[in-house]
């Protein structure tokens, strides 16, 4: 694959173009200096474009979860930090109930397939502006931007119901969800703690959405 040898290929290409230009102008004393420099310039532009595409590809790859195709936890935090000016923001943490049991019954390969299919449900029931990420293992996270707590609850409840309808009949698979809105004066670390607390209570009940401040009652 090109990306595995990109550094070597681009470096070799740069040296080759430079040596060719030097040889034609100073050794062969070519009368077509303008044409030679034009060719060299075009070659360097193409190399620059290829390098830019490579950097973009590597940047994207570093932010994508390989198994599910969702954003990974690193990118989740990048986007969360960039959401300081969001008027309303809610965080949902989702966990597949008793996923270890599902793995034990159906095997890890099927477990991976189910993780990917659950990820597809999450993507298919959120907006393009929302950030859906694999939090780790069988947990997922969603940043719902410019979304009120009531609307966010409707979104994650719809997701919970869709997962139950799709996977419970065949695999007994359901999800639990903890939802927390960003409160005035609250930082993102505190917000994630609140969402995690809500998720903990939801996991005790299973197949449930718990939102803050309900989890504190």
Secondary structure as GFF3:
##gff-version 3
##sequence-region A 1 217
A	DSSP	three_ten_helix	2	5	.	.	.	ID=ss1
A	DSSP	alpha_helix	6	22	.	.	.	ID=ss2
A	DSSP	pi_helix	23	27	.	.	.	ID=ss3
A	DSSP	alpha_helix	33	61	.	.	.	ID=ss4
A	DSSP	alpha_helix	73	81	.	.	.	ID=ss5
A	DSSP	beta_strand	89	96	.	.	.	ID=ss6
A	DSSP	alpha_helix	99	106	.	.	.	ID=ss7
A	DSSP	alpha_helix	108	124	.	.	.	ID=ss8
A	DSSP	beta_strand	131	136	.	.	.	ID=ss9
A	DSSP	beta_strand	139	145	.	.	.	ID=ss10
A	DSSP	alpha_helix	149	163	.	.	.	ID=ss11
A	DSSP	pi_helix	164	168	.	.	.	ID=ss12
A	DSSP	alpha_helix	169	171	.	.	.	ID=ss13
A	DSSP	beta_strand	175	181	.	.	.	ID=ss14
A	DSSP	alpha_helix	188	205	.	.	.	ID=ss15
A	DSSP	beta_strand	209	211	.	.	.	ID=ss16
A	DSSP	three_ten_helix	214	216	.	.	.	ID=ss17
###
